[in-house]
Amino acid sequence: MARKPWSFKEDRRLMELAKSSISLEEAAKQLGRTPDAIKRMALRLGLSLKSKSGRKS
């Protein structure tokens, strides 16, 4: 499956979601991305999101 490039708008939205302490799974749902994609981009942007299991990613 081909990866969809991230837009600047999506980057900004992910930053906002991370600041609001949203879960990794919820961020994925809101952005229409997989949790794995969210985790990769969060790492690239230096963000921290918690998964529902309580582990930080």
C-alpha positions in Angstrom: 0.0 0.0 0.0 1.4 3.4 -1.0 2.0 6.0 1.6 0.2 9.3 1.3 2.5 12.3 1.8 1.8 14.4 4.8 0.7 18.0 4.2 1.8 20.9 6.3 -1.8 21.2 7.6 -1.7 17.6 8.8 1.7 18.2 10.5 0.2 21.2 12.4 -2.9 19.2 13.3 -0.8 16.4 14.8 1.2 19.0 16.8 -2.1 20.4 18.2 -3.4 16.9 19.0 -0.2 16.0 20.8 -0.4 19.1 22.9 -3.9 18.2 23.9 -2.7 14.8 25.3 -4.8 12.8 22.8 -4.1 9.1 22.5 -2.2 7.7 19.5 -5.3 5.8 18.3 -7.6 8.8 18.5 -5.1 11.0 16.6 -4.9 8.3 13.9 -8.7 8.2 13.7 -9.0 12.0 13.5 -6.3 12.3 10.8 -7.4 9.2 8.8 -3.9 7.6 9.2 -2.7 4.4 10.8 -1.4 4.5 14.3 2.0 3.4 12.9 2.0 6.4 10.5 1.1 8.7 13.4 3.9 7.2 15.5 6.5 7.7 12.7 5.5 11.3 12.1 5.3 12.1 15.8 8.9 10.9 16.2 10.0 12.9 13.2 8.4 16.0 14.6 9.7 15.3 18.1 6.2 14.8 19.6 5.1 12.4 22.2 1.7 10.6 22.1 0.3 8.0 24.5 -1.3 4.9 23.2 -4.5 3.6 24.9 -2.4 1.0 26.7 -0.6 3.8 28.5 2.8 3.5 26.8 4.4 6.6 25.4 5.4 6.5 21.8 
